[in-house]
Amino acid sequence: MNFQAMPLSGLVNTLANILHTPVVDGTRMTVAPDGWPDLVLAAVRTQLGFKPEKQKAALEITVIDLAEQPTDTSGLRKQTIGRR
């Protein structure tokens, strides 16, 4: 996760996804504080006992650079939703 230049709402959303529960930002802060990455790393080190280290690693990334509406829909099945 990269929290650099992320607004506080990004952290709130990330925490909600990790915890599988709603998270509310009650800080009333409109921007993330300077040194945000340092604060997160310090909390990870002291509270969780982890030692995060920077590394280079190969990643597999899928990029969709174009999506178009199909012009021929004859191969698609028509599905009716509702009462039968």
Contacts in CASP RR format, 6 or more apart in sequence:
PFRMAT RR
TARGET T0000
AUTHOR 0000-0000-0000
METHOD contacts of the structure
MODEL  1
MNFQAMPLSGLVNTLANILHTPVVDGTRMTVAPDGWPDLVLAAVRTQLGF
KPEKQKAALEITVIDLAEQPTDTSGLRKQTIGRR
1 14 0 8 1.000
3 11 0 8 1.000
3 32 0 8 1.000
3 36 0 8 1.000
3 37 0 8 1.000
3 40 0 8 1.000
4 36 0 8 1.000
4 37 0 8 1.000
5 32 0 8 1.000
6 32 0 8 1.000
6 36 0 8 1.000
7 31 0 8 1.000
7 32 0 8 1.000
8 25 0 8 1.000
8 27 0 8 1.000
8 29 0 8 1.000
8 31 0 8 1.000
8 32 0 8 1.000
9 25 0 8 1.000
11 32 0 8 1.000
11 40 0 8 1.000
12 23 0 8 1.000
12 24 0 8 1.000
12 25 0 8 1.000
13 23 0 8 1.000
15 23 0 8 1.000
16 22 0 8 1.000
16 23 0 8 1.000
33 39 0 8 1.000
41 52 0 8 1.000
44 50 0 8 1.000
44 52 0 8 1.000
45 51 0 8 1.000
45 52 0 8 1.000
70 76 0 8 1.000
END
